[in-house]
Amino acid sequence: MKPATLQMSAEEPHSRPGARARHRFAIAGVALALAAGLGTPALARALSHSWTLPIEVALIGVGFVVALGFLAAGWALGRRVDRLSDEARRDPVTKVGNRRHLEECLAHEVDRAARAKMPLSLLMIDVDNLKQLNDGSGHGVGDRALSIVGDVLNDTCRSRDVAARFGGDEFAVLLPRTRAAEARIVAERIRTQLAARRRTHDAPLDKLLTVSIGICDLGSIDAPRAQLLLEAADRALYAAKQAGRDRIIIFERTPPTSTVILLDERRRSRKKHTRFSG
């Protein structure tokens, strides 16, 4: 398993579900309607000779129809843009986010957690035997295994969490406002749910479908950077794979060697050398 790398694009803004294109387009439609409304007096006067209504009522009627038309068009166009945007950020096999979606959310959440001094955890998840499933039973069974893992993530993760397929047999789950100890509870829930679901499937999924999970939180790395958080979680995942698979390991930063202890050891060494030479 190769170390994960994360490439951020400064040109792509972070996309959150709250900022929907349909709302922006609807507002833009109203603005266009107001602009078009400036031309409705001339239109109303041109048509008023065939109407029995006063010119003021005609103006209101024409303006209302124009505004309603622009609003409906903006809303429909915005929904279409939302749908295309969601599809561009979703993995078609697993129905979770794709790597692009994870990169955008990870950069945003790391920056927000650092500014607000809030905890943030990342799970890196690897499907242990995907190659064996693909080679032994075909890629259809491998895709089914990935789909089951995606269903478990969608059903297990909280509304604020971000689940994504990182690539190949790897997934990632971003857990805002969550420390490593709390993230382990989520990871255990994922393994438990997956174990329950694989027992409902025939061989080889009932035996081979397991996951290894590495965990890291923002407080365990040297600086609040998305790349460092990803690499640390990936190292924990590698350790879980090396330890036998189907397990969870939390990343722990190695404490730096104390300079005071080193100096004390050097002093004792010099004293011993002086005693023996004397």
ChimeraX attribute file (.defattr): number of C-alpha atoms within 10 A of each C-alpha:
attribute: neighborCount
match mode: 1-to-1
recipient: residues
	/A:1	9
	/A:2	7
	/A:3	11
	/A:4	16
	/A:5	11
	/A:6	16
	/A:7	9
	/A:8	14
	/A:9	12
	/A:10	9
	/A:11	6
	/A:12	9
	/A:13	11
	/A:14	15
	/A:15	15
	/A:16	11
	/A:17	8
	/A:18	7
	/A:19	10
	/A:20	15
	/A:21	21
	/A:22	20
	/A:23	16
	/A:24	13
	/A:25	22
	/A:26	21
	/A:27	16
	/A:28	16
	/A:29	22
	/A:30	19
	/A:31	15
	/A:32	16
	/A:33	20
	/A:34	17
	/A:35	12
	/A:36	14
	/A:37	20
	/A:38	11
	/A:39	13
	/A:40	19
	/A:41	17
	/A:42	12
	/A:43	14
	/A:44	21
	/A:45	16
	/A:46	10
	/A:47	12
	/A:48	17
	/A:49	11
	/A:50	8
	/A:51	11
	/A:52	8
	/A:53	10
	/A:54	12
	/A:55	16
	/A:56	12
	/A:57	12
	/A:58	20
	/A:59	19
	/A:60	15
	/A:61	14
	/A:62	17
	/A:63	21
	/A:64	14
	/A:65	13
	/A:66	19
	/A:67	21
	/A:68	15
	/A:69	15
	/A:70	22
	/A:71	22
	/A:72	15
	/A:73	16
	/A:74	23
	/A:75	21
	/A:76	16
	/A:77	16
	/A:78	19
	/A:79	18
	/A:80	14
	/A:81	16
	/A:82	17
	/A:83	13
	/A:84	11
	/A:85	14
	/A:86	15
	/A:87	14
	/A:88	14
	/A:89	19
	/A:90	19
	/A:91	20
	/A:92	13
	/A:93	14
	/A:94	23
	/A:95	20
	/A:96	23
	/A:97	25
	/A:98	22
	/A:99	20
	/A:100	21
	/A:101	23
	/A:102	23
	/A:103	20
	/A:104	19
	/A:105	20
	/A:106	27
	/A:107	19
	/A:108	16
	/A:109	21
	/A:110	23
	/A:111	15
	/A:112	15
	/A:113	16
	/A:114	16
	/A:115	10
	/A:116	9
	/A:117	12
	/A:118	16
	/A:119	18
	/A:120	25
	/A:121	28
	/A:122	29
	/A:123	30
	/A:124	30
	/A:125	27
	/A:126	29
	/A:127	22
	/A:128	20
	/A:129	18
	/A:130	24
	/A:131	15
	/A:132	13
	/A:133	21
	/A:134	15
	/A:135	11
	/A:136	12
	/A:137	14
	/A:138	12
	/A:139	14
	/A:140	11
	/A:141	17
	/A:142	23
	/A:143	17
	/A:144	15
	/A:145	25
	/A:146	23
	/A:147	17
	/A:148	19
	/A:149	29
	/A:150	23
	/A:151	17
	/A:152	19
	/A:153	28
	/A:154	19
	/A:155	12
	/A:156	16
	/A:157	18
	/A:158	13
	/A:159	9
	/A:160	10
	/A:161	19
	/A:162	21
	/A:163	26
	/A:164	28
	/A:165	29
	/A:166	22
	/A:167	13
	/A:168	11
	/A:169	18
	/A:170	20
	/A:171	27
	/A:172	28
	/A:173	25
	/A:174	24
	/A:175	26
	/A:176	22
	/A:177	17
	/A:178	19
	/A:179	20
	/A:180	22
	/A:181	14
	/A:182	12
	/A:183	24
	/A:184	21
	/A:185	11
	/A:186	20
	/A:187	27
	/A:188	14
	/A:189	16
	/A:190	20
	/A:191	22
	/A:192	12
	/A:193	17
	/A:194	20
	/A:195	16
	/A:196	11
	/A:197	17
	/A:198	20
	/A:199	13
	/A:200	10
	/A:201	12
	/A:202	9
	/A:203	12
	/A:204	14
	/A:205	22
	/A:206	15
	/A:207	13
	/A:208	17
	/A:209	25
	/A:210	21
	/A:211	28
	/A:212	26
	/A:213	32
	/A:214	27
	/A:215	31
	/A:216	32
	/A:217	28
	/A:218	26
	/A:219	18
	/A:220	19
	/A:221	17
	/A:222	10
	/A:223	12
	/A:224	18
	/A:225	15
	/A:226	21
	/A:227	18
	/A:228	18
	/A:229	26
	/A:230	24
	/A:231	18
	/A:232	26
	/A:233	28
	/A:234	28
	/A:235	22
	/A:236	23
	/A:237	30
	/A:238	22
	/A:239	20
	/A:240	23
	/A:241	21
	/A:242	10
	/A:243	13
	/A:244	10
	/A:245	19
	/A:246	17
	/A:247	18
	/A:248	24
	/A:249	22
	/A:250	23
	/A:251	21
	/A:252	15
	/A:253	12
	/A:254	7
	/A:255	6
	/A:256	6
	/A:257	8
	/A:258	8
	/A:259	9
	/A:260	9
	/A:261	10
	/A:262	10
	/A:263	11
	/A:264	11
	/A:265	12
	/A:266	12
	/A:267	12
	/A:268	11
	/A:269	11
	/A:270	11
	/A:271	12
	/A:272	12
	/A:273	11
	/A:274	10
	/A:275	8
	/A:276	7
	/A:277	7
	/A:278	6
